[in-house]
Structure formats: structure tokens, C-alpha cells
Amino acid sequence: MKIDRWSAHWSQRRVLLRFASGASTAAIALSPEAAKELGTQLHQAVQTFENEHGTLWCEQHRLHGQRTDRCMDGARLLNGDSDARRVYQLIRNLPLTGFERSFKMRQGQLDSGRFLVGFPVKAMADADIDYLASQLGAPLAYRAAIAATLAQANFVHVGFEPGDGQRICKMYLEFPEPQAAGQPLYIGYKWDLEETQQQAVSHYVPTTMPGKLALVDPEACASLQDILGLATERVLLSALRYVEVTDQDTQRMSFDINLYPAGLRMRDLRPMLAALQHHFSIPDKAMTALMEHMADDVVGHVSAGTDRHGRAFVTVYHARPEALAPA
């Protein structure tokens, strides 16, 4: 039989499992001890499968998993950082609609291996979204805050950020277009998997793009203005969304510009990225290897400013072209 329905009936003496396929039915009676052992073995079988193929979230997990692996370079993540592998295994079979990678430049430091994915809120049960947060190690207060505002959100995004001795997990809620000034487009909840006191809540508020980008030093600002100038050769400035980002109780002040409408490729940014590399004193070898891997990627977002510790940074998000194609 190819089972399409099943049910369980419990009594003190036995567990009766009923299976059905169309008009055909079958039943298996188990003693309580046998039912308990069956449950243990089924749990172990599922765990073994998920360790290799990722968490099972829905009947279409294979379809989602294949697309995610193609867009996110899953083989590299599975063989790399253990925490990144665990996060990837959790999200790889979700009904994802967005796949981004990114790298962050700071003084003497280039952090790669970062990724961000998204899925519609309606694609998953609220309980599953909370389970995902719990498996990612989200603090209870963050899980409660996400649950309280989930009904107003239309997308959930999950990110992972290794580097600088940290392992940062992130969950963002994305809301419909704000109807009033000061309302956030995104709220991001972020926590370190090892240092539990390293937590932050970020608010991303759309605003009018300034004539000159601030919050970064003049040399970095010049490179970012050049990137923005290149984008506006292709689309109107009004097509590029600008948001300001602040954290509760930290020094972070930054901005984010969505460059997807311009359709730029990473290779188009080589001169500007080279200038930023020089500015942040990043070794040629590290930057060259990174560019070789992502030259054909579509430029997504550019973020810059000062982080929670007051350090200047520039982050570039990018995606493979196939990640932007309809499923």
C-alpha cells in the first residue's frame, strides 16, 4: 500500500495503527512496549536522515532542498564551519524564496561565509517558526517578541554570520510597506551562539536617501558614492530603497541600500571594492579568492556604518542569478 491516511487508537492493552490507501485499509496492533520501541527507532531513523539531508519541514522537502543547494553552494557549507552546517541543515528544506550571501569588510578583516534566506510567513505554521527559532538558539524573549508580531509580518529571514570569534544567528521579520514615518520595514533579532550576552535587536526604517552618504569615513564614502552612481546610471535613484539601521542599547548606526533593481554584477564593482579593500587593509589573496567565486553574482544590498562596538564596516550582499529566478 502507498499510504495516504493513518490514525492511532490507544488503550491500556495496545496501540492500534490504522492505514488507508483509497478504499483499502490495514491495521497493526502493538503492545505498549513495542509502540514505544517503534517510536524510538522512527525518531532515530528521522534523525539520521535529517543529519544528511536537512530538517524535514514539508512533503515537498526534496524540491526545496534541491533548489536551495543549487543557489546557496550547500556542499561548501556542509563541509565547513560546524555551526554554519547546523544552521544550513535546519533551513535547507524550507520553502525559501530568497538566497543571499555576503561579506563584511572591517579594518584588517574580511568576513565571508555569511548567508541570509527568507520565506513567506504564510508558508509555515506559527509553531514551526517558533520551533525553528528554538533550534537556532534564540533567547526566549526574542521568541516571544517574534510570536507577538508574526501576524503583522509577511516574510521571515534567517541569517548566519561567522567571523571575529563569533557565531551570530539572526531572525528578521519583514513587514508590509510602512504607512507612517518611523515604522520599521524589518526588525532583526540577533544573538551569539556561544556568548549569550551578545544580543541585539535592530530596527530598519525606510527614509529619504541623503545627498551624501554619511556614517562612514570620507574614503569609504567616496567608494560607496561611486557604487551608487553606477547603479543610478541604470535606474532612477528613487528605485533604490534606503533604510537607516539602529540597535537597541548599542553604538550601531548604519544604513542599507537595496541595489537589486539596478541589476549590477559583482564584477562591475571591482574598482570600488579594490578601493575599499585598500582602505580597510585587507590582504589581496583573500579578496581575490572571494571575487573569483562571486564575480557573476547579482549585487544585492550594500550596508555601511559603525557596528555595535563602534567599528567602521562595509557589507556587500550578493546572490546567484538562479536564486532570483522563479521557482
Sine and cosine of phi, psi and omega as CSV:
sin_phi,cos_phi,sin_psi,cos_psi,sin_omega,cos_omega
0.00,0.00,0.62,-0.79,0.19,-0.98
-0.98,-0.18,0.97,-0.25,-0.20,-0.98
-0.94,0.33,0.75,-0.66,0.12,-0.99
-0.87,-0.50,-0.17,0.99,0.06,-1.00
-0.56,-0.83,0.50,-0.86,0.09,-1.00
-0.43,-0.90,0.33,-0.94,0.05,-1.00
-0.46,-0.89,0.30,-0.95,0.00,-1.00
-0.77,-0.64,0.65,-0.76,0.02,-1.00
-0.80,-0.60,0.84,-0.54,-0.09,-1.00
-0.96,-0.27,0.57,-0.82,0.20,-0.98
-0.56,-0.83,0.07,-1.00,0.02,-1.00
-0.92,0.39,-0.41,0.91,-0.10,-0.99
-0.99,-0.12,-0.45,0.89,-0.11,-0.99
-0.32,-0.95,0.21,-0.98,0.17,-0.99
-0.88,-0.48,0.82,-0.58,-0.01,-1.00
-0.95,-0.32,0.90,-0.44,0.04,-1.00
-0.99,-0.16,0.82,-0.57,0.02,-1.00
-0.93,-0.36,0.71,-0.71,0.00,-1.00
-0.83,-0.55,0.52,-0.85,-0.01,-1.00
-0.61,-0.79,0.54,-0.84,0.11,-0.99
-0.60,-0.80,0.97,-0.23,-0.11,-0.99
0.90,0.44,-0.81,-0.58,0.01,-1.00
-1.00,0.02,-0.14,0.99,-0.04,-1.00
-1.00,0.08,0.64,-0.77,0.02,-1.00
-0.72,-0.70,0.37,-0.93,0.08,-1.00
-0.47,-0.88,0.40,-0.92,-0.02,-1.00
-0.65,-0.76,0.54,-0.84,0.06,-1.00
-0.76,-0.64,0.79,-0.61,0.03,-1.00
-0.98,-0.19,0.77,-0.63,-0.01,-1.00
-0.82,-0.57,0.61,-0.79,0.17,-0.99
-0.93,0.36,0.37,-0.93,0.04,-1.00
-0.82,0.58,-0.61,0.79,0.00,-1.00
-0.91,0.41,-0.68,0.73,0.01,-1.00
-0.92,0.40,-0.62,0.79,0.03,-1.00
-0.89,0.46,-0.66,0.75,0.00,-1.00
-0.90,0.43,-0.68,0.73,0.01,-1.00
-0.91,0.41,-0.63,0.78,0.05,-1.00
-0.87,0.49,-0.69,0.73,0.03,-1.00
-0.87,0.50,-0.66,0.75,0.02,-1.00
-0.89,0.45,-0.71,0.71,-0.04,-1.00
-0.94,0.35,-0.59,0.81,0.07,-1.00
-0.90,0.44,-0.66,0.75,0.03,-1.00
-0.87,0.48,-0.69,0.72,0.01,-1.00
-0.91,0.42,-0.62,0.78,0.00,-1.00
-0.91,0.42,-0.69,0.73,0.03,-1.00
-0.90,0.44,-0.67,0.74,-0.01,-1.00
-0.89,0.46,-0.67,0.74,0.04,-1.00
-0.88,0.47,-0.69,0.72,0.01,-1.00
-0.90,0.44,-0.71,0.70,-0.05,-1.00
-0.92,0.38,-0.52,0.85,0.05,-1.00
-0.89,0.46,-0.48,0.88,0.01,-1.00
-0.99,-0.10,-0.63,0.78,-0.18,-0.98
-0.93,-0.38,-0.06,1.00,0.00,-1.00
0.99,-0.13,0.31,-0.95,-0.02,-1.00
-0.87,0.49,0.68,-0.73,0.02,-1.00
-1.00,0.04,0.91,-0.40,-0.02,-1.00
-0.95,-0.31,-0.46,0.89,-0.09,-1.00
-0.37,-0.93,0.14,-0.99,-0.03,-1.00
-0.92,0.40,-0.37,0.93,-0.03,-1.00
-0.99,-0.11,0.44,0.90,-0.11,-0.99
-0.86,0.51,-0.57,0.82,-0.04,-1.00
-0.92,0.39,-0.65,0.76,0.02,-1.00
-0.88,0.47,-0.75,0.66,-0.01,-1.00
-0.90,0.43,-0.67,0.74,-0.04,-1.00
-0.88,0.48,-0.66,0.75,0.00,-1.00
-0.89,0.46,-0.68,0.73,-0.03,-1.00
-0.94,0.35,-0.64,0.77,0.01,-1.00
-0.90,0.45,-0.71,0.71,0.00,-1.00
-0.87,0.49,-0.63,0.77,-0.02,-1.00
-0.92,0.40,-0.60,0.80,-0.10,-0.99
-1.00,0.01,-0.41,0.91,-0.14,-0.99
-0.94,-0.33,0.06,1.00,-0.05,-1.00
0.84,0.54,0.82,0.58,-0.09,-1.00
-0.86,0.50,-0.56,0.83,-0.03,-1.00
-0.86,0.51,-0.64,0.77,0.01,-1.00
-0.92,0.39,-0.65,0.76,0.00,-1.00
-0.93,0.37,-0.60,0.80,-0.02,-1.00
-0.93,0.38,-0.43,0.90,-0.03,-1.00
-0.99,-0.17,0.05,1.00,-0.10,-1.00
-0.97,-0.26,-0.68,-0.73,-0.04,-1.00
-0.79,0.61,0.73,-0.68,-0.09,-1.00
-0.91,0.41,-0.62,0.79,0.03,-1.00
-0.93,0.36,-0.64,0.77,0.06,-1.00
-0.88,0.47,-0.64,0.77,0.02,-1.00
-0.89,0.46,-0.68,0.73,-0.02,-1.00
-0.90,0.43,-0.68,0.73,0.02,-1.00
-0.90,0.43,-0.69,0.72,0.00,-1.00
-0.88,0.48,-0.67,0.74,0.01,-1.00
-0.89,0.45,-0.54,0.84,0.03,-1.00
-0.93,0.37,-0.64,0.77,-0.16,-0.99
-0.98,-0.18,-0.19,0.98,-0.19,-0.98
-0.91,0.42,-0.42,0.91,-0.03,-1.00
-0.97,-0.23,0.16,0.99,0.06,-1.00
-0.96,0.28,0.35,-0.94,0.04,-1.00
-0.97,0.23,0.93,0.37,-0.16,-0.99
-0.96,0.26,0.60,-0.80,0.06,-1.00
-0.88,-0.48,-0.11,0.99,0.01,-1.00
-0.63,-0.77,0.66,-0.75,-0.01,-1.00
-0.66,-0.75,0.93,-0.37,0.01,-1.00
-0.77,-0.63,0.56,-0.83,0.22,-0.98
-0.89,-0.45,0.25,-0.97,-0.02,-1.00
-0.38,-0.93,0.27,-0.96,0.13,-0.99
-0.66,-0.75,0.54,-0.84,-0.04,-1.00
-0.88,-0.47,0.75,-0.66,0.06,-1.00
-0.96,-0.28,0.79,-0.61,0.13,-0.99
-0.72,-0.69,0.10,-0.99,-0.05,-1.00
-0.84,0.54,0.91,-0.42,0.03,-1.00
0.94,0.34,0.27,0.96,-0.14,-0.99
-0.58,-0.82,0.71,-0.70,0.09,-1.00
-0.80,-0.60,0.92,-0.39,-0.01,-1.00
-0.97,-0.23,0.89,-0.45,0.07,-1.00
-0.87,-0.49,-0.24,-0.97,-0.03,-1.00
0.97,0.23,0.16,0.99,0.02,-1.00
-1.00,0.05,0.57,-0.82,0.09,-1.00
-0.54,-0.84,0.39,-0.92,-0.03,-1.00
-0.62,-0.79,0.75,-0.66,0.01,-1.00
-0.78,-0.63,0.30,-0.95,0.01,-1.00
-0.57,-0.82,0.36,-0.93,0.07,-1.00
-0.44,-0.90,0.46,-0.89,0.01,-1.00
-0.92,0.39,0.62,-0.78,0.04,-1.00
-0.84,0.55,-0.64,0.77,-0.06,-1.00
-0.94,0.35,-0.20,0.98,-0.03,-1.00
-0.98,0.21,-0.21,0.98,-0.04,-1.00
-0.69,-0.72,0.47,-0.89,0.11,-0.99
-0.93,0.36,0.52,-0.86,0.02,-1.00
-0.83,0.55,-0.63,0.78,-0.01,-1.00
-0.90,0.44,-0.58,0.81,0.03,-1.00
-0.94,0.35,-0.60,0.80,0.04,-1.00
-0.91,0.42,-0.64,0.76,0.06,-1.00
-0.92,0.39,-0.62,0.79,0.06,-1.00
-0.89,0.46,-0.66,0.75,0.04,-1.00
-0.86,0.51,-0.72,0.69,0.02,-1.00
-0.87,0.50,-0.66,0.76,-0.01,-1.00
-0.91,0.40,-0.64,0.77,0.01,-1.00
-0.94,0.35,-0.41,0.91,0.08,-1.00
-0.99,0.11,-0.05,1.00,0.03,-1.00
0.99,0.12,0.37,0.93,-0.03,-1.00
-0.90,0.44,0.68,-0.74,0.08,-1.00
-0.86,0.52,0.49,-0.87,-0.03,-1.00
-0.85,0.53,-0.61,0.79,0.00,-1.00
-0.90,0.44,-0.60,0.80,0.03,-1.00
-0.94,0.33,-0.64,0.77,0.03,-1.00
-0.88,0.47,-0.64,0.77,0.02,-1.00
-0.92,0.40,-0.65,0.76,0.00,-1.00
-0.92,0.40,-0.65,0.76,0.04,-1.00
-0.90,0.44,-0.72,0.70,-0.01,-1.00
-0.88,0.47,-0.59,0.81,-0.06,-1.00
-0.94,0.33,-0.45,0.89,-0.07,-1.00
-0.91,-0.41,0.07,1.00,-0.08,-1.00
-0.88,0.48,-0.57,0.82,-0.05,-1.00
-0.91,0.42,-0.42,0.91,0.00,-1.00
-1.00,0.04,-0.24,0.97,-0.07,-1.00
-1.00,0.01,0.40,-0.92,0.09,-1.00
-0.91,-0.41,-0.27,0.96,0.06,-1.00
-0.64,-0.77,0.48,-0.88,0.17,-0.99
-0.89,-0.46,0.69,-0.72,0.06,-1.00
-0.85,-0.53,0.63,-0.78,0.01,-1.00
-0.84,-0.54,0.75,-0.67,-0.01,-1.00
-0.74,-0.68,0.35,-0.94,0.08,-1.00
-0.67,-0.74,0.70,-0.71,-0.09,-1.00
-0.70,-0.72,0.99,-0.16,0.09,-1.00
-1.00,0.07,0.22,-0.97,0.09,-1.00
0.88,-0.48,0.38,-0.92,0.04,-1.00
0.85,0.52,0.55,0.84,0.02,-1.00
0.96,0.30,0.21,0.98,-0.05,-1.00
-0.86,-0.52,0.32,-0.95,0.11,-0.99
-0.71,-0.71,1.00,-0.02,-0.13,-0.99
-0.99,-0.10,0.82,-0.58,0.17,-0.99
-0.98,-0.19,0.51,-0.86,-0.05,-1.00
-0.66,-0.76,0.59,-0.80,0.21,-0.98
-0.74,-0.67,0.80,-0.60,0.00,-1.00
-0.91,-0.41,0.61,-0.79,0.24,-0.97
-0.97,-0.24,0.78,-0.63,0.07,-1.00
-0.96,-0.28,0.75,-0.66,-0.08,-1.00
-0.95,-0.32,0.32,-0.95,0.10,-0.99
-0.86,0.51,0.23,-0.97,-0.03,-1.00
-0.77,0.64,0.85,-0.53,-0.01,-1.00
-0.84,0.54,0.65,-0.76,-0.01,-1.00
-1.00,-0.10,-0.17,0.99,-0.01,-1.00
-0.64,-0.77,0.48,-0.88,0.01,-1.00
-0.87,0.48,0.64,-0.77,0.04,-1.00
1.00,-0.01,-0.19,0.98,0.05,-1.00
-0.98,0.20,0.67,-0.74,-0.04,-1.00
-0.97,0.23,0.56,-0.83,0.17,-0.98
-1.00,0.10,-0.56,0.83,0.04,-1.00
-0.72,-0.70,0.53,-0.85,0.27,-0.96
-0.83,-0.56,0.83,-0.56,-0.05,-1.00
-0.94,-0.34,0.77,-0.64,0.06,-1.00
-0.95,-0.32,0.80,-0.59,-0.15,-0.99
-0.71,-0.70,0.65,-0.76,-0.01,-1.00
-0.48,-0.88,0.48,-0.88,0.05,-1.00
-1.00,0.00,0.72,-0.69,-0.03,-1.00
-0.93,0.38,-0.41,0.91,-0.06,-1.00
-0.95,-0.30,-0.70,0.72,-0.01,-1.00
-0.99,-0.14,1.00,-0.08,-0.14,-0.99
-0.91,0.42,-0.37,0.93,0.02,-1.00
-0.97,0.22,-0.22,0.98,0.04,-1.00
-0.99,0.12,1.00,0.00,-0.02,-1.00
-0.69,-0.72,0.43,-0.90,0.03,-1.00
-0.35,-0.94,0.50,-0.87,0.13,-0.99
-0.87,-0.50,0.86,-0.51,-0.06,-1.00
-0.95,-0.32,0.65,-0.76,0.07,-1.00
-0.92,-0.40,0.76,-0.65,-0.02,-1.00
-0.92,-0.39,0.96,-0.29,-0.14,-0.99
-0.92,-0.40,0.86,-0.50,0.05,-1.00
-0.90,0.43,0.61,-0.79,0.05,-1.00
-0.43,-0.90,0.09,-1.00,0.00,-1.00
-0.95,0.31,0.73,-0.69,0.00,-1.00
-0.92,0.39,0.77,-0.64,0.01,-1.00
-0.94,0.34,0.36,-0.93,0.03,-1.00
-0.89,0.45,-0.54,0.84,0.04,-1.00
-0.75,-0.66,0.78,-0.62,-0.03,-1.00
-0.90,0.43,0.75,-0.67,0.00,-1.00
-0.94,-0.34,-0.20,-0.98,0.07,-1.00
0.94,0.33,0.07,1.00,0.11,-0.99
-0.73,-0.68,0.33,-0.94,-0.02,-1.00
-0.95,0.31,0.27,-0.96,-0.15,-0.99
-0.84,0.54,-0.64,0.76,-0.05,-1.00
-0.92,0.39,-0.72,0.70,0.05,-1.00
-0.91,0.42,-0.60,0.80,0.01,-1.00
-0.87,0.49,-0.65,0.76,-0.01,-1.00
-0.88,0.47,-0.67,0.74,0.01,-1.00
-0.92,0.40,-0.64,0.77,0.01,-1.00
-0.93,0.38,-0.60,0.80,0.06,-1.00
-0.90,0.43,-0.58,0.81,0.05,-1.00
-0.91,0.41,-0.65,0.76,0.06,-1.00
-0.89,0.46,-0.70,0.71,0.02,-1.00
-0.89,0.45,-0.64,0.77,0.04,-1.00
-0.89,0.45,-0.62,0.78,0.03,-1.00
-0.91,0.42,-0.64,0.77,0.01,-1.00
-0.91,0.41,-0.64,0.77,-0.05,-1.00
-0.98,0.21,-0.06,1.00,0.20,-0.98
-0.96,0.27,-0.30,0.95,-0.07,-1.00
-0.95,-0.31,-0.56,0.83,-0.02,-1.00
-0.68,-0.74,0.28,-0.96,0.07,-1.00
-0.93,0.36,0.52,-0.86,0.03,-1.00
-0.83,0.55,-0.58,0.82,-0.03,-1.00
-0.91,0.42,-0.28,0.96,0.02,-1.00
-0.99,0.17,-0.20,0.98,-0.05,-1.00
-0.98,-0.20,0.91,-0.42,-0.05,-1.00
-0.97,0.25,0.72,-0.70,0.01,-1.00
-0.88,-0.48,0.79,-0.61,0.06,-1.00
-0.77,-0.63,0.54,-0.84,0.10,-0.99
-0.98,-0.20,0.62,-0.79,-0.14,-0.99
-0.85,-0.52,0.78,-0.63,0.10,-1.00
-0.72,-0.70,0.53,-0.85,0.09,-1.00
-0.97,-0.26,0.54,-0.84,0.13,-0.99
-0.96,0.29,0.79,-0.61,0.12,-0.99
0.91,0.42,0.44,0.90,0.13,-0.99
-0.70,-0.71,0.11,-0.99,-0.02,-1.00
-0.99,0.12,-0.07,1.00,-0.12,-0.99
-0.86,0.51,0.74,-0.67,0.18,-0.98
-0.57,-0.82,0.88,-0.48,-0.07,-1.00
-0.43,-0.90,0.05,-1.00,0.07,-1.00
-0.70,-0.72,0.26,-0.97,0.01,-1.00
-0.64,-0.76,0.71,-0.70,0.03,-1.00
-0.86,-0.51,0.80,-0.60,0.04,-1.00
-1.00,0.07,0.94,-0.34,-0.05,-1.00
-0.98,-0.17,0.07,1.00,-0.02,-1.00
-0.81,0.59,-0.66,0.75,-0.04,-1.00
-0.86,0.52,-0.39,0.92,-0.04,-1.00
-0.98,0.22,-0.34,0.94,0.03,-1.00
0.92,0.40,0.45,0.89,0.02,-1.00
-0.95,0.31,0.49,-0.87,0.15,-0.99
-0.97,-0.25,0.38,-0.92,-0.05,-1.00
-0.87,0.49,-0.54,0.84,0.01,-1.00
-0.89,0.45,-0.42,0.91,0.02,-1.00
-0.92,0.38,-0.36,0.93,-0.07,-1.00
-0.99,-0.11,0.10,0.99,-0.09,-1.00
-0.77,0.63,-0.75,0.66,-0.03,-1.00
-0.88,0.47,-0.66,0.75,-0.01,-1.00
-0.94,0.35,-0.65,0.76,0.02,-1.00
-0.92,0.38,-0.57,0.82,0.06,-1.00
-0.89,0.45,-0.64,0.77,0.03,-1.00
-0.91,0.40,-0.66,0.75,0.03,-1.00
-0.92,0.39,-0.61,0.79,0.07,-1.00
-0.86,0.52,-0.73,0.69,0.03,-1.00
-0.89,0.46,-0.67,0.74,-0.03,-1.00
-0.88,0.48,-0.65,0.76,-0.04,-1.00
-1.00,-0.03,0.10,1.00,0.05,-1.00
0.84,0.55,0.75,0.66,0.01,-1.00
-1.00,-0.10,0.75,-0.66,-0.03,-1.00
-0.85,0.52,0.59,-0.81,0.00,-1.00
-0.85,0.52,-0.66,0.75,-0.09,-1.00
-0.86,0.52,-0.70,0.71,-0.04,-1.00
-0.91,0.42,-0.69,0.73,-0.05,-1.00
-0.95,0.32,-0.62,0.78,0.00,-1.00
-0.89,0.46,-0.70,0.71,0.01,-1.00
-0.88,0.47,-0.63,0.77,0.00,-1.00
-0.92,0.39,-0.70,0.72,-0.03,-1.00
-0.91,0.42,-0.59,0.81,0.03,-1.00
-0.88,0.48,-0.54,0.84,-0.07,-1.00
-0.99,0.16,-0.40,0.92,-0.17,-0.99
-0.79,-0.61,0.23,0.97,-0.11,-0.99
-0.84,0.54,-0.56,0.83,-0.05,-1.00
-1.00,-0.02,-0.02,1.00,-0.01,-1.00
-0.93,0.37,0.45,-0.89,0.08,-1.00
-0.99,0.15,0.70,-0.72,0.04,-1.00
-0.95,0.30,0.79,-0.61,-0.02,-1.00
-0.99,-0.17,-1.00,-0.01,-0.01,-1.00
-0.91,-0.41,0.43,-0.91,0.20,-0.98
-0.82,-0.57,0.82,-0.58,0.03,-1.00
-0.87,-0.49,0.51,-0.86,0.00,-1.00
-0.35,-0.94,0.35,-0.94,0.03,-1.00
0.54,-0.84,-0.59,-0.80,0.06,-1.00
-0.86,-0.51,0.65,-0.76,-0.04,-1.00
-0.99,0.12,-0.13,-0.99,-0.09,-1.00
-0.90,0.43,-0.31,0.95,0.03,-1.00
-0.98,-0.18,0.14,0.99,0.02,-1.00
0.99,0.14,0.24,0.97,-0.02,-1.00
-1.00,-0.06,0.67,-0.74,0.02,-1.00
-0.94,0.34,0.57,-0.82,0.02,-1.00
-0.46,-0.89,0.37,-0.93,0.21,-0.98
-0.72,-0.70,0.77,-0.64,0.02,-1.00
-0.86,-0.52,0.70,-0.71,0.03,-1.00
-0.87,-0.49,0.82,-0.57,0.05,-1.00
-0.98,-0.19,0.61,-0.80,-0.04,-1.00
-0.49,-0.87,0.37,-0.93,-0.06,-1.00
-0.61,-0.79,0.53,-0.85,0.11,-0.99
-0.93,0.37,0.56,-0.83,-0.02,-1.00
-0.83,0.56,-0.60,0.80,-0.04,-1.00
-0.94,0.35,-0.36,0.93,0.04,-1.00
-0.94,0.33,-0.34,0.94,-0.03,-1.00
-1.00,-0.09,-0.15,0.99,-0.01,-1.00
-0.98,0.21,0.48,-0.88,0.03,-1.00
-0.87,0.50,0.52,-0.85,-0.01,-1.00
-0.92,0.39,0.00,0.00,0.00,0.00
